[in-house]
């Protein structure tokens, strides 16, 4: 990644948490082009897109967008929406599970209240044989998120797992420990702006660590989601699994809704488990900006979309 690209990415990620930029963007709603990456502003809209993915052999993990709530009532509203989401997935016979952000459930406000809200969702999901993924946010919440997963599992809720980000130096140790505990993990490169004192600044180092984490997990036999759009990483994972004779039902590939859709469909046709991360909701702005920062070419899509509406 060259200097100009790094600067561009840094500027975009800075906008992800900017309240003024978020407010201005929300005035335009999906007209900005967020509809490419977000399945709708309502659950009903998202369900239509989800069923279309299922029809192509692609499973889903559904995320009701929102993070960093400001008060307990807001967190309670998100909990209630997730309970509605779990019921809808079960009622509609959707092949899927749910992903949520701990700060959305009030982690930055009250850890115990956050745990209680997530527990309610995990218990509801468990009754339907459904999995709950605690998304990993930026580094101030890494340890706390892992702690929440461990607490819920101690309470008898093994249907809870989390995410490990390959760009963090600590991730190798976290993977070894969580694998020993049998925790279902999603492995990703990482999409937040982190300082070089805690994260690999070089893409090559991130990729090398990503492969190391994938290999550790595949060797363990503990179910793993490899979440990437990088064809080199995908091909390497396929090669490694074949060489080690690891059954395809021990891992899955995950990709984001609206990104590399033909590749998702191709992998599903090849017999791999493929899961699309499907977000919906009105609080789409931070998620949308991170998608733009991941790949500058996405900005060109947005510009073309806006020009076409003039």
C-alpha positions in Angstrom: 0.0 0.0 0.0 1.7 3.3 -1.1 1.8 6.5 0.9 -1.1 8.2 -0.9 -3.4 5.2 -0.4 -2.5 5.0 3.3 -3.3 8.7 3.7 -6.6 8.4 1.8 -7.6 5.4 3.9 -6.6 7.2 7.1 -8.7 10.2 6.1 -11.8 8.1 5.4 -11.5 6.1 8.7 -11.3 9.4 10.5 -14.6 10.3 9.0 -16.2 7.1 10.2 -16.5 8.5 13.7 -17.3 12.1 12.7 -20.8 13.0 14.0 -21.2 16.0 11.6 -20.2 14.0 8.5 -22.6 11.2 9.7 -25.5 13.7 10.1 -24.9 15.2 6.6 -24.7 11.8 5.0 -27.8 10.5 6.7 -29.8 13.3 5.0 -29.2 11.7 1.7 -29.8 8.2 3.0 -29.1 5.4 0.5 -28.7 7.9 -2.4 -25.0 8.1 -1.6 -24.7 4.5 -2.9 -24.7 2.7 0.5 -27.3 0.4 -0.9 -24.5 -1.5 -2.6 -23.2 -2.6 0.8 -26.3 -2.3 3.1 -29.3 -4.6 2.5 -31.8 -2.0 3.5 -32.9 0.3 6.3 -35.5 -2.1 7.7 -35.5 -5.8 8.6 -38.2 -6.5 6.0 -36.0 -5.1 3.2 -33.0 -7.1 4.4 -35.0 -10.3 4.5 -35.8 -10.1 0.8 -32.0 -9.8 0.0 -31.2 -12.6 2.5 -33.6 -15.0 0.8 -32.1 -14.3 -2.5 -28.7 -15.2 -1.2 -30.0 -18.4 0.4 -31.5 -19.4 -2.9 -27.9 -19.3 -4.4 -26.6 -21.5 -1.6 -25.1 -18.7 0.4 -25.7 -18.5 4.1 -25.8 -15.2 6.0 -24.9 -13.6 9.2 -27.1 -10.6 9.8 -26.0 -7.3 11.5 -28.4 -4.6 12.6 -26.1 -1.6 12.2 -25.2 0.5 15.2 -22.3 1.1 17.6 -21.1 3.2 20.4 -24.5 4.0 22.0 -24.9 7.1 24.2 -27.4 5.9 26.7 -28.9 2.6 28.1 -32.3 3.2 26.4 -30.6 3.2 23.0 -28.8 -0.1 23.9 -32.1 -1.6 25.0 -33.7 -0.7 21.6 -30.9 -2.5 19.8 -31.3 -5.5 22.0 -35.0 -5.6 21.2 -34.4 -5.3 17.5 -32.0 -8.2 17.7 -34.6 -10.3 19.5 -37.0 -9.5 16.6 -34.3 -10.4 14.1 -33.6 -13.8 15.7 -37.3 -14.5 15.7 -37.6 -13.5 12.0 -34.7 -15.6 10.9 -36.3 -18.6 12.6 -39.8 -17.9 11.4 -38.8 -17.3 7.8 -36.6 -20.4 7.7 -33.5 -18.4 6.8 -30.1 -20.2 6.7 -28.2 -17.7 8.9 -27.2 -16.4 12.2 -26.5 -12.9 13.7 -23.6 -10.6 14.4 -23.6 -7.7 16.8 -21.2 -5.1 18.2 -20.7 -5.0 22.0 -20.6 -1.2 22.0 -24.1 -1.3 20.4 -25.2 -3.2 23.5 -23.7 -0.6 25.8 -20.2 -2.0 26.5 -18.7 1.5 26.9 -21.5 2.5 29.4 -21.9 -0.5 31.7 -20.2 -3.9 31.1 -22.7 -5.9 33.2 -25.7 -4.4 31.6 -24.1 -5.0 28.2 -23.5 -8.7 29.2 -27.2 -9.0 30.2 -28.4 -7.7 26.9 -26.2 -10.0 24.9 -27.2 -12.9 27.1 -30.8 -12.3 26.2 -30.0 -12.4 22.5 -27.8 -15.5 22.9 -30.5 -17.3 24.9 -33.1 -16.6 22.3 -30.8 -17.7 19.5 -29.9 -20.9 21.4 -33.5 -21.9 21.5 -33.5 -21.8 17.7 -30.1 -23.5 17.3 -28.6 -20.2 16.1 -25.1 -18.8 16.5 -24.3 -15.3 17.8 -21.1 -13.6 16.7 -19.7 -10.7 18.8 -18.0 -8.5 16.2 -14.6 -7.1 17.1 -14.4 -3.4 17.1 -11.3 -1.2 17.5 -8.5 -2.1 20.0 -9.9 -0.4 23.2 -12.6 -3.1 23.2 -10.6 -6.2 22.2 -10.0 -7.7 25.6 -13.5 -6.7 26.9 -15.1 -8.4 23.9 -13.2 -11.7 24.4 -14.1 -11.5 28.1 -17.8 -11.2 27.2 -17.6 -14.4 25.1 -15.9 -16.3 27.8 -18.4 -15.2 30.4 -21.4 -16.3 28.2 -19.7 -19.6 27.5 -19.2 -20.2 31.2 -22.9 -19.6 31.6 -23.7 -22.5 29.2 -24.0 -20.6 26.0 -21.5 -22.2 23.6 -23.4 -20.6 20.6 -21.4 -17.5 21.1 -18.1 -16.6 19.4 -16.1 -13.6 18.2 -13.6 -12.2 15.7 -9.8 -12.0 15.7 -8.1 -9.3 13.6 -4.8 -10.4 12.0 -3.3 -6.9 12.0 -3.0 -6.9 15.9 0.2 -8.2 17.4 -1.8 -9.9 20.2 -3.9 -12.0 17.8 -1.6 -15.1 17.7 -1.8 -15.5 21.5 -5.6 -14.9 21.4 -6.1 -17.5 18.7 -4.1 -20.2 20.6 -6.0 -19.6 23.8 -9.5 -19.3 22.3 -8.9 -22.4 20.1 -8.0 -24.4 23.2 -11.3 -23.3 24.7 -13.2 -24.4 21.5 -14.4 -21.0 20.6 -15.8 -20.5 17.1 -13.8 -17.6 15.5 -14.1 -15.4 12.5 -10.6 -14.4 11.2 -10.2 -11.1 9.5 -7.4 -8.8 8.5 -8.9 -5.8 10.4 -10.6 -2.6 9.2 -10.0 0.0 11.9 -7.3 2.6 12.2 -4.8 1.3 14.7 -1.3 2.7 15.8 1.8 0.7 14.8 2.7 0.1 18.4 -0.2 -2.5 18.5 -0.8 -3.4 14.9 1.3 -4.4 11.9 1.6 -1.3 9.6 2.8 -3.4 6.6 0.2 -5.3 4.6 2.7 -8.1 3.9 3.1 -8.7 7.6 -0.7 -8.7 8.1 -1.1 -11.2 5.3 1.6 -13.5 6.7 0.0 -13.4 10.2 -3.4 -14.0 8.7 -2.1 -17.2 7.0 -0.5 -18.3 10.3 -3.8 -17.8 12.2 -5.8 -19.7 9.5 -3.4 -22.6 9.6 -3.5 -22.8 13.4 -7.3 -22.9 13.3 -7.6 -25.4 10.5 -5.2 -27.7 12.1 -7.2 -27.6 15.4 -10.4 -28.8 13.9 -12.4 -26.1 15.7 -14.9 -24.5 13.4 -13.5 -21.3 11.7 -14.7 -18.6 9.4 -12.1 -17.2 7.1 -13.4 -13.7 6.2 -11.7 -12.1 3.3 -12.1 -10.9 -0.3 -8.5 -11.5 -1.0 -8.3 -14.2 -3.7 -4.7 -15.0 -2.7 -5.8 -15.8 0.9 -8.8 -17.7 -0.3 -6.7 -19.8 -2.7 -4.1 -20.4 0.0 -6.8 -21.6 2.4 -8.2 -24.0 -0.2 -4.7 -25.3 -0.9 -3.9 -25.7 2.8 -7.2 -27.5 3.6 -6.7 -29.9 0.7 -3.1 -30.6 1.6 -4.0 -31.3 5.2 -7.1 -33.2 4.3 -9.3 -30.9 6.3 -13.0 -31.5 5.6 -14.9 -28.6 4.1 -17.5 -28.7 6.8 -14.9 -27.6 9.4 -14.6 -24.1 8.0 -16.3 -21.5 5.9 -15.6 -18.4 3.8 -17.2 -15.2 4.7 -17.5 -12.1 2.6 -19.4 -8.8 2.9 -22.8 -8.3 1.3 -22.4 -6.5 -2.1 -18.6 -7.2 -2.4 -17.3 -9.9 -4.8 -20.7 -11.5 -5.2 -19.7 -13.6 -8.2 -16.8 -15.1 -6.2 -19.2 -15.9 -3.3 -21.5 -17.7 -5.8 -18.5 -19.5 -7.4 -17.2 -20.8 -4.0 -20.7 -22.0 -3.1 -21.0 -23.9 -6.4 -17.6 -25.5 -5.6 -19.1 -27.0 -2.4 -17.6 -24.6 0.1 -19.7 -23.1 2.9 -20.0 -19.5 2.1 -21.6 -16.9 4.4 -22.4 -13.3 3.5 -22.2 -10.6 6.2 -25.5 -8.8 5.6 -26.0 -5.4 7.4 -29.2 -3.4 7.6 -30.5 -0.4 9.5 -30.5 3.3 9.5 -27.2 3.7 11.3 -25.2 2.7 8.2 -22.7 5.6 7.9 -19.7 4.3 9.9 -20.0 0.8 8.3 -20.2 2.4 4.8 -17.1 4.6 5.3 -15.1 1.6 6.4 -16.0 -0.2 3.3 -14.8 2.8 1.2 -11.6 2.9 3.1 -10.9 -0.8 2.5 -10.8 -0.4 -1.2 -10.4 3.1 -2.8 -12.0 1.8 -6.0 -15.3 1.8 -4.1 -15.2 5.6 -4.0 -15.3 5.6 -7.8 -18.5 3.6 -7.6 -20.1 6.2 -5.3 -19.0 9.1 -7.5 -20.4 7.5 -10.6 -23.6 6.7 -8.7 -24.1 10.3 -7.6 -23.3 11.7 -11.1 -25.9 9.3 -12.6 -28.6 10.9 -10.4 -27.9 14.5 -11.5 
